[in-house]
Amino acid sequence: MALASLNGGERDVLLLLALGELSYDEIAQALGISIGTVGSRLSRARAKIHARIDSTLIDNALEDKETP
């Protein structure tokens, strides 16, 4: 699961943005961190999720080719 690849801080920020529909400023206030930290955690979270999804797609494509 892609969310499992995130550390707690990255996951919290991503969930507050996506599910809580909070702004960067609201997330920063809720977690007691700076807006810059919110941005960097989101950037890392997105990169990890993209990498995980890309890896899964590649693995699935390879499995499909191996199946007769």
Backbone as ProteinMPNN parsed JSONL, in Angstrom:
{"seq_chain_A": "MALASLNGGERDVLLLLALGELSYDEIAQALGISIGTVGSRLSRARAKIHARIDSTLIDNALEDKETP", "coords_chain_A": {"N_chain_A": [[0.846, -1.181, 0.0], [0.548, 2.19, -0.82], [0.367, 4.361, 1.029], [1.485, 3.248, 3.284], [4.165, 3.418, 2.864], [4.914, 5.896, 3.662], [6.282, 8.129, 6.157], [5.128, 9.018, 9.483], [4.745, 11.866, 9.7], [4.659, 12.707, 7.024], [2.454, 11.261, 6.113], [0.405, 12.285, 7.788], [0.253, 15.006, 6.968], [-0.438, 14.721, 4.255], [-2.931, 13.381, 4.439], [-4.444, 15.263, 5.877], [-4.55, 17.293, 4.001], [-5.733, 16.038, 1.735], [-8.035, 14.59, 2.678], [-9.015, 16.038, 4.835], [-9.244, 18.454, 3.712], [-7.813, 20.788, 4.305], [-6.052, 23.918, 4.275], [-2.607, 24.781, 3.479], [-1.706, 26.498, 5.483], [-3.569, 25.999, 7.549], [-3.006, 23.308, 8.048], [-0.369, 23.524, 8.953], [-0.795, 24.969, 11.324], [-2.43, 23.147, 12.736], [-0.696, 21.002, 13.136], [1.439, 22.171, 14.333], [3.703, 23.036, 12.941], [5.88, 24.597, 10.482], [4.803, 26.358, 7.49], [6.524, 25.89, 5.388], [7.571, 23.409, 6.125], [5.287, 21.865, 5.874], [4.973, 21.974, 3.084], [7.368, 20.687, 2.244], [7.068, 18.135, 3.351], [4.777, 17.268, 2.016], [5.752, 17.23, -0.599], [7.726, 15.208, -0.44], [6.059, 13.073, 0.284], [4.356, 12.843, -1.952], [6.251, 12.178, -3.909], [7.157, 9.678, -2.976], [4.784, 8.185, -3.131], [4.234, 8.305, -5.885], [6.494, 6.925, -6.849], [6.049, 4.433, -5.697], [3.629, 3.67, -6.901], [4.4, 3.681, -9.615], [6.287, 1.615, -9.529], [4.649, -0.551, -8.862], [2.982, -0.638, -11.114], [4.841, -1.313, -13.085], [5.715, -3.819, -12.132], [3.299, -5.24, -12.341], [2.892, -5.139, -15.108], [5.06, -6.643, -15.99], [4.429, -9.115, -14.877], [2.123, -9.715, -16.32], [3.201, -10.156, -18.849], [4.608, -12.476, -18.416], [2.688, -14.376, -18.011], [1.193, -17.017, -19.706]], "CA_chain_A": [[0.0, 0.0, 0.0], [1.375, 3.384, -0.994], [0.409, 5.156, 2.256], [2.349, 2.58, 4.251], [5.555, 3.785, 2.59], [5.152, 7.237, 4.192], [6.448, 8.232, 7.602], [3.96, 9.605, 10.127], [4.585, 13.273, 9.359], [4.243, 12.805, 5.615], [1.092, 10.729, 6.021], [-0.505, 13.233, 8.437], [0.084, 16.185, 6.116], [-1.161, 14.31, 3.052], [-4.324, 13.091, 4.778], [-5.127, 16.516, 6.219], [-4.789, 18.02, 2.758], [-6.634, 15.319, 0.836], [-9.313, 14.214, 3.286], [-9.477, 17.111, 5.699], [-9.394, 19.628, 2.859], [-7.237, 21.944, 4.977], [-5.029, 24.675, 3.551], [-1.266, 24.605, 4.034], [-1.651, 27.262, 6.733], [-4.353, 25.264, 8.55], [-2.245, 22.096, 8.386], [0.765, 23.97, 9.759], [-1.296, 25.303, 12.65], [-2.929, 21.932, 13.377], [0.419, 20.126, 13.498], [2.478, 22.943, 15.016], [4.898, 23.073, 12.097], [5.864, 25.74, 9.567], [4.226, 26.12, 6.167], [7.601, 25.288, 4.6], [7.633, 21.986, 6.476], [4.118, 21.251, 5.234], [5.3, 21.814, 1.667], [8.409, 19.676, 2.017], [6.5, 16.809, 3.654], [3.891, 16.904, 0.897], [6.595, 16.92, -1.751], [8.302, 13.874, -0.212], [4.971, 12.091, 0.263], [3.942, 12.655, -3.347], [7.326, 11.462, -4.622], [7.145, 8.276, -2.544], [3.586, 7.535, -3.663], [4.45, 8.131, -7.327], [7.476, 5.854, -7.032], [5.409, 3.167, -5.326], [2.646, 3.355, -7.948], [5.157, 3.328, -10.822], [6.877, 0.303, -9.295], [3.555, -1.519, -8.925], [2.563, -0.756, -12.517], [5.887, -2.048, -13.801], [5.635, -5.208, -11.684], [2.101, -5.84, -12.927], [3.12, -5.292, -16.544], [5.976, -7.772, -16.162], [3.685, -10.344, -14.567], [1.219, -9.981, -17.445], [3.99, -10.701, -19.968], [5.057, -13.815, -18.062], [1.544, -15.266, -18.026], [0.933, -17.471, -21.089]], "C_chain_A": [[0.886, 1.237, 0.0], [1.462, 4.222, 0.28], [1.336, 4.552, 3.298], [3.815, 2.945, 4.042], [5.911, 5.161, 3.159], [5.438, 7.192, 5.686], [5.253, 8.984, 8.168], [3.702, 11.048, 9.745], [4.101, 13.47, 7.938], [2.791, 12.362, 5.457], [0.083, 11.711, 6.621], [-0.801, 14.425, 7.54], [-0.732, 15.83, 4.875], [-2.637, 14.062, 3.347], [-5.097, 14.352, 5.147], [-5.437, 17.334, 4.969], [-5.874, 17.345, 1.927], [-8.007, 15.055, 1.446], [-9.892, 15.316, 4.158], [-9.736, 18.396, 4.955], [-8.913, 20.909, 3.546], [-6.237, 22.634, 4.073], [-3.666, 24.378, 4.174], [-1.153, 25.3, 5.383], [-2.399, 26.534, 7.845], [-3.642, 23.99, 8.993], [-1.077, 22.456, 9.291], [0.315, 24.275, 11.184], [-1.739, 24.055, 13.406], [-1.791, 21.05, 13.888], [1.539, 20.852, 14.234], [3.794, 22.96, 14.267], [4.8, 24.284, 11.169], [5.221, 25.346, 8.231], [5.273, 25.486, 5.25], [7.734, 23.8, 4.862], [6.452, 21.237, 5.881], [4.438, 20.975, 3.767], [6.331, 20.733, 1.415], [7.903, 18.274, 2.323], [5.561, 16.348, 2.546], [4.691, 16.507, -0.33], [7.194, 15.519, -1.617], [7.231, 12.79, -0.29], [4.529, 11.796, -1.17], [4.984, 11.864, -4.137], [7.33, 9.985, -4.26], [5.944, 7.534, -3.121], [3.723, 7.309, -5.162], [5.419, 6.987, -7.605], [6.85, 4.496, -6.748], [4.41, 2.732, -6.398], [3.353, 2.937, -9.232], [5.744, 1.937, -10.699], [5.817, -0.79, -9.418], [3.093, -1.724, -10.36], [3.565, -1.555, -13.331], [5.841, -3.524, -13.429], [4.438, -5.918, -12.307], [2.27, -6.068, -14.422], [4.035, -6.481, -16.815], [5.275, -9.094, -15.878], [2.759, -10.713, -15.71], [1.966, -10.593, -18.624], [4.424, -12.123, -19.692], [3.922, -14.839, -18.123], [1.247, -15.675, -19.475], [-0.48, -17.202, -21.544]], "O_chain_A": [[1.864, 1.309, 0.745], [2.532, 4.748, 0.587], [1.912, 5.276, 4.11], [4.623, 2.793, 4.958], [7.078, 5.554, 3.141], [4.915, 6.338, 6.402], [4.449, 9.529, 7.412], [2.557, 11.422, 9.491], [3.233, 14.303, 7.679], [2.004, 13.002, 4.759], [-0.973, 11.948, 6.036], [-1.957, 14.811, 7.368], [-1.631, 16.581, 4.494], [-3.501, 14.49, 2.581], [-6.262, 14.501, 4.78], [-6.475, 17.992, 4.895], [-6.816, 17.994, 1.472], [-9.028, 15.275, 0.795], [-11.107, 15.505, 4.214], [-10.362, 19.317, 5.478], [-9.517, 21.972, 3.398], [-5.641, 22.001, 3.201], [-3.58, 23.799, 5.257], [-0.57, 24.754, 6.32], [-1.907, 26.46, 8.971], [-3.671, 23.634, 10.171], [-0.822, 21.773, 10.283], [0.977, 23.879, 12.143], [-1.453, 23.921, 14.596], [-1.907, 20.426, 14.943], [2.484, 20.22, 14.706], [4.866, 22.905, 14.869], [3.75, 24.92, 11.085], [5.112, 24.166, 7.897], [4.938, 24.636, 4.424], [7.979, 23.018, 3.943], [6.598, 20.1, 5.432], [4.203, 19.874, 3.269], [6.192, 19.946, 0.478], [8.266, 17.322, 1.632], [5.552, 15.172, 2.182], [4.341, 15.551, -1.022], [7.172, 14.737, -2.567], [7.459, 11.722, -0.857], [4.352, 10.638, -1.548], [4.641, 10.989, -4.932], [7.489, 9.131, -5.132], [6.068, 6.387, -3.55], [3.37, 6.241, -5.663], [5.184, 6.173, -8.498], [7.092, 3.528, -7.469], [4.357, 1.556, -6.759], [2.962, 1.959, -9.869], [5.708, 1.16, -11.653], [6.068, -1.837, -10.014], [2.839, -2.854, -10.779], [3.186, -2.376, -14.166], [5.918, -4.388, -14.302], [4.548, -7.062, -12.748], [1.83, -7.092, -14.945], [3.811, -7.239, -17.759], [5.51, -10.083, -16.571], [2.618, -11.89, -16.04], [1.427, -11.452, -19.323], [4.594, -12.907, -20.625], [4.172, -16.036, -18.27], [1.072, -14.829, -20.352], [-0.837, -17.528, -22.676]]}, "name": "protein", "num_of_chains": 1, "seq": "MALASLNGGERDVLLLLALGELSYDEIAQALGISIGTVGSRLSRARAKIHARIDSTLIDNALEDKETP"}
